[in-house]
């Protein structure tokens, strides 16, 4: 990924989407946090969550980034994904 681009992060969670109330995706880059939610800004399509990032958002990301998903289930349970590390070229 490069700063100033408009990429889509494609994320697969091994959970039945029918059991999910919401998913909160957090990207941490340095001291900045970017939060996107499903339903809402994040789309679920063909078994994947699609996080569309804007040019303004990617301009704020630096070098190493960490992505985590918090899954909120309909029954009130909460789970968190493993943290995925990715880089952003400046």
N, CA and C atoms as a LAMMPS dump frame, in Angstrom:
ITEM: TIMESTEP
0
ITEM: NUMBER OF ATOMS
270
ITEM: BOX BOUNDS ff ff ff
-5.0000000000000000e+02 5.0000000000000000e+02
-5.0000000000000000e+02 5.0000000000000000e+02
-5.0000000000000000e+02 5.0000000000000000e+02
ITEM: ATOMS id mol type element x y z
1 1 1 N 0.858 -1.165 0
2 1 2 C 0 0 0
3 1 3 C 0.904 1.226 0
4 2 1 N 0.481 2.274 -0.675
5 2 2 C 1.231 3.52 -0.719
6 2 3 C 0.392 4.668 -0.156
7 3 1 N 1.089 5.616 0.471
8 3 2 C 0.399 6.804 0.957
9 3 3 C -0.235 7.532 -0.219
10 4 1 N -1.399 8.106 0.001
11 4 2 C -2.064 8.902 -1.016
12 4 3 C -2.851 8.11 -2.038
13 5 1 N -2.984 6.8 -1.832
14 5 2 C -3.781 5.969 -2.734
15 5 3 C -5.13 5.676 -2.092
16 6 1 N -6.011 4.995 -2.836
17 6 2 C -7.349 4.657 -2.321
18 6 3 C -7.573 3.144 -2.402
19 7 1 N -6.822 2.373 -1.616
20 7 2 C -6.935 0.92 -1.679
21 7 3 C -8.147 0.381 -0.929
22 8 1 N -8.442 -0.884 -1.197
23 8 2 C -9.456 -1.618 -0.453
24 8 3 C -8.778 -2.793 0.228
25 9 1 N -8.843 -2.854 1.561
26 9 2 C -8.328 -4.001 2.309
27 9 3 C -9.436 -5.051 2.323
28 10 1 N -9.109 -6.253 1.871
29 10 2 C -10.046 -7.376 1.805
30 10 3 C -9.735 -8.304 2.975
31 11 1 N -10.704 -8.469 3.878
32 11 2 C -10.472 -9.211 5.124
33 11 3 C -11.456 -10.364 5.239
34 12 1 N -10.916 -11.533 5.544
35 12 2 C -11.726 -12.739 5.742
36 12 3 C -11.708 -13.092 7.222
37 13 1 N -12.87 -13.19 7.828
38 13 2 C -12.994 -13.666 9.201
39 13 3 C -13.71 -15.01 9.152
40 14 1 N -13.173 -15.982 9.843
41 14 2 C -13.774 -17.318 9.827
42 14 3 C -14.918 -17.414 10.833
43 15 1 N -15.937 -16.581 10.6
44 15 2 C -17.108 -16.514 11.469
45 15 3 C -18.333 -16.367 10.585
46 16 1 N -19.417 -17.019 10.954
47 16 2 C -20.668 -16.907 10.213
48 16 3 C -21.215 -15.492 10.365
49 17 1 N -21.308 -14.765 9.262
50 17 2 C -21.757 -13.372 9.301
51 17 3 C -23.174 -13.226 9.85
52 18 1 N -23.997 -14.273 9.775
53 18 2 C -25.364 -14.21 10.294
54 18 3 C -25.394 -14.111 11.827
55 19 1 N -24.28 -14.421 12.481
56 19 2 C -24.2 -14.367 13.943
57 19 3 C -23.667 -13.031 14.452
58 20 1 N -23.282 -12.151 13.524
59 20 2 C -22.582 -10.921 13.878
60 20 3 C -23.531 -9.72 13.902
61 21 1 N -23.426 -8.946 14.978
62 21 2 C -24.154 -7.678 15.059
63 21 3 C -23.332 -6.57 14.403
64 22 1 N -22.029 -6.53 14.729
65 22 2 C -21.159 -5.504 14.152
66 22 3 C -19.71 -5.953 14.245
67 23 1 N -18.873 -5.313 13.422
68 23 2 C -17.432 -5.534 13.478
69 23 3 C -16.77 -4.16 13.45
70 24 1 N -15.849 -3.951 14.387
71 24 2 C -15.099 -2.703 14.456
72 24 3 C -13.665 -3.003 14.028
73 25 1 N -13.236 -2.402 12.924
74 25 2 C -11.882 -2.581 12.41
75 25 3 C -11.058 -1.373 12.83
76 26 1 N -9.913 -1.637 13.454
77 26 2 C -9.037 -0.566 13.912
78 26 3 C -7.677 -0.715 13.248
79 27 1 N -7.217 0.368 12.628
80 27 2 C -5.87 0.408 12.067
81 27 3 C -5.075 1.399 12.905
82 28 1 N -3.948 0.929 13.459
83 28 2 C -3.081 1.788 14.251
84 28 3 C -1.813 2.041 13.458
85 29 1 N -1.443 3.307 13.35
86 29 2 C -0.234 3.716 12.642
87 29 3 C 0.43 4.8 13.46
88 30 1 N 1.534 4.449 14.13
89 30 2 C 2.161 5.406 15.041
90 30 3 C 1.186 5.739 16.158
91 31 1 N 0.918 7.027 16.355
92 31 2 C -0.035 7.418 17.412
93 31 3 C -1.423 7.69 16.847
94 32 1 N -1.659 7.309 15.585
95 32 2 C -2.958 7.547 14.942
96 32 3 C -3.789 6.267 14.907
97 33 1 N -5.093 6.45 15.085
98 33 2 C -6.038 5.34 14.973
99 33 3 C -7.05 5.66 13.887
100 34 1 N -7.335 4.663 13.064
101 34 2 C -8.369 4.777 12.044
102 34 3 C -9.379 3.674 12.347
103 35 1 N -10.639 4.043 12.513
104 35 2 C -11.675 3.072 12.874
105 35 3 C -12.747 3.055 11.791
106 36 1 N -13.075 1.835 11.341
107 36 2 C -14.139 1.636 10.352
108 36 3 C -15.055 0.531 10.887
109 37 1 N -16.355 0.675 10.653
110 37 2 C -17.323 -0.27 11.216
111 37 3 C -18.18 -0.942 10.154
112 38 1 N -18.544 -2.191 10.475
113 38 2 C -19.545 -2.937 9.716
114 38 3 C -20.706 -3.188 10.669
115 39 1 N -21.937 -2.933 10.31
116 39 2 C -22.335 -2.3 9.054
117 39 3 C -22.031 -0.814 9.12
118 40 1 N -21.911 -0.231 7.967
119 40 2 C -21.581 1.184 7.869
120 40 3 C -20.574 1.394 6.763
121 41 1 N -19.387 1.847 7.136
122 41 2 C -18.355 2.132 6.145
123 41 3 C -17.77 0.872 5.513
124 42 1 N -17.866 -0.236 6.205
125 42 2 C -17.312 -1.502 5.723
126 42 3 C -18.432 -2.312 5.08
127 43 1 N -18.131 -2.904 3.939
128 43 2 C -19.091 -3.71 3.184
129 43 3 C -18.728 -5.182 3.335
130 44 1 N -19.745 -6.05 3.46
131 44 2 C -19.533 -7.497 3.486
132 44 3 C -20.004 -8.042 2.145
133 45 1 N -19.097 -8.719 1.432
134 45 2 C -19.425 -9.201 0.091
135 45 3 C -18.654 -10.484 -0.205
136 46 1 N -19.356 -11.513 -0.639
137 46 2 C -18.739 -12.791 -1.028
138 46 3 C -17.799 -13.355 0.036
139 47 1 N -18.195 -13.223 1.312
140 47 2 C -17.412 -13.796 2.404
141 47 3 C -16.262 -12.924 2.891
142 48 1 N -16.145 -11.706 2.372
143 48 2 C -15.061 -10.808 2.766
144 48 3 C -15.62 -9.47 3.236
145 49 1 N -14.905 -8.877 4.19
146 49 2 C -15.185 -7.513 4.613
147 49 3 C -14.269 -6.606 3.805
148 50 1 N -14.831 -5.581 3.198
149 50 2 C -14.075 -4.687 2.335
150 50 3 C -13.947 -3.322 3.004
151 51 1 N -12.721 -2.975 3.381
152 51 2 C -12.428 -1.682 3.993
153 51 3 C -11.875 -0.768 2.919
154 52 1 N -12.676 0.181 2.491
155 52 2 C -12.241 1.15 1.493
156 52 3 C -11.575 2.313 2.215
157 53 1 N -10.324 2.578 1.852
158 53 2 C -9.583 3.669 2.469
159 53 3 C -9.522 4.852 1.51
160 54 1 N -9.691 6.042 2.045
161 54 2 C -9.651 7.243 1.225
162 54 3 C -8.207 7.728 1.09
163 55 1 N -8.004 8.627 0.145
164 55 2 C -6.681 9.207 -0.046
165 55 3 C -6.235 9.934 1.226
166 56 1 N -7.143 10.672 1.816
167 56 2 C -6.828 11.403 3.054
168 56 3 C -6.416 10.442 4.178
169 57 1 N -7.11 9.297 4.276
170 57 2 C -6.776 8.312 5.32
171 57 3 C -5.398 7.704 5.094
172 58 1 N -5.081 7.322 3.849
173 58 2 C -3.78 6.678 3.604
174 58 3 C -2.631 7.671 3.708
175 59 1 N -2.899 8.937 3.474
176 59 2 C -1.854 9.948 3.651
177 59 3 C -1.412 10.042 5.108
178 60 1 N -2.283 9.672 6.038
179 60 2 C -1.967 9.733 7.463
180 60 3 C -1.273 8.472 7.976
181 61 1 N -1.296 7.379 7.199
182 61 2 C -0.665 6.134 7.624
183 61 3 C 0.84 6.203 7.369
184 62 1 N 1.602 5.633 8.311
185 62 2 C 3.05 5.688 8.206
186 62 3 C 3.666 4.317 8.446
187 63 1 N 4.534 3.911 7.566
188 63 2 C 5.387 2.738 7.689
189 63 3 C 4.637 1.488 8.143
190 64 1 N 4.785 1.129 9.425
191 64 2 C 4.158 -0.089 9.927
192 64 3 C 2.777 0.226 10.482
193 65 1 N 1.799 -0.564 10.042
194 65 2 C 0.42 -0.413 10.508
195 65 3 C -0.056 -1.736 11.081
196 66 1 N -0.979 -1.659 12.002
197 66 2 C -1.528 -2.844 12.657
198 66 3 C -3.047 -2.801 12.55
199 67 1 N -3.627 -3.898 12.065
200 67 2 C -5.072 -3.997 11.857
201 67 3 C -5.639 -5.067 12.771
202 68 1 N -6.721 -4.718 13.472
203 68 2 C -7.415 -5.665 14.355
204 68 3 C -8.917 -5.52 14.148
205 69 1 N -9.633 -6.626 14.257
206 69 2 C -11.091 -6.616 14.152
207 69 3 C -11.692 -7.047 15.492
208 70 1 N -12.656 -6.268 15.972
209 70 2 C -13.439 -6.657 17.14
210 70 3 C -14.804 -7.061 16.643
211 71 1 N -15.169 -8.308 16.886
212 71 2 C -16.44 -8.854 16.425
213 71 3 C -17.43 -8.847 17.587
214 72 1 N -18.556 -8.168 17.38
215 72 2 C -19.621 -8.111 18.376
216 72 3 C -20.773 -8.993 17.888
217 73 1 N -21.037 -10.056 18.624
218 73 2 C -22.05 -11.025 18.232
219 73 3 C -23.443 -10.622 18.702
220 74 1 N -24.437 -11.153 18.036
221 74 2 C -25.831 -10.875 18.386
222 74 3 C -26.166 -11.285 19.816
223 75 1 N -25.496 -12.333 20.329
224 75 2 C -25.777 -12.81 21.691
225 75 3 C -25.027 -12.033 22.771
226 76 1 N -24.289 -10.982 22.378
227 76 2 C -23.567 -10.156 23.337
228 76 3 C -22.103 -10.52 23.519
229 77 1 N -21.686 -11.659 22.979
230 77 2 C -20.278 -12.056 23.081
231 77 3 C -19.416 -11.15 22.199
232 78 1 N -18.138 -11.043 22.57
233 78 2 C -17.189 -10.217 21.818
234 78 3 C -15.928 -11.038 21.592
235 79 1 N -15.39 -10.966 20.368
236 79 2 C -14.135 -11.644 20.036
237 79 3 C -13.243 -10.66 19.3
238 80 1 N -11.938 -10.89 19.367
239 80 2 C -10.985 -10.056 18.633
240 80 3 C -10.124 -10.946 17.759
241 81 1 N -9.763 -10.402 16.602
242 81 2 C -8.924 -11.131 15.663
243 81 3 C -7.457 -11.048 16.08
244 82 1 N -6.642 -11.85 15.418
245 82 2 C -5.207 -11.657 15.521
246 82 3 C -4.879 -10.32 14.871
247 83 1 N -3.79 -9.726 15.273
248 83 2 C -3.384 -8.445 14.703
249 83 3 C -2.575 -8.7 13.435
250 84 1 N -2.995 -8.057 12.354
251 84 2 C -2.293 -8.167 11.077
252 84 3 C -1.399 -6.946 10.913
253 85 1 N -0.146 -7.178 10.568
254 85 2 C 0.796 -6.089 10.351
255 85 3 C 0.956 -5.885 8.844
256 86 1 N 0.937 -4.63 8.407
257 86 2 C 1.208 -4.332 7.008
258 86 3 C 1.987 -3.025 6.927
259 87 1 N 2.608 -2.81 5.781
260 87 2 C 3.438 -1.608 5.629
261 87 3 C 2.816 -0.647 4.631
262 88 1 N 3.146 0.608 4.808
263 88 2 C 2.709 1.661 3.903
264 88 3 C 3.961 2.377 3.399
265 89 1 N 4.088 2.431 2.092
266 89 2 C 5.232 3.125 1.495
267 89 3 C 4.944 4.61 1.448
268 90 1 N 5.934 5.391 1.842
269 90 2 C 5.786 6.843 1.853
270 90 3 C 6.283 7.445 0.547
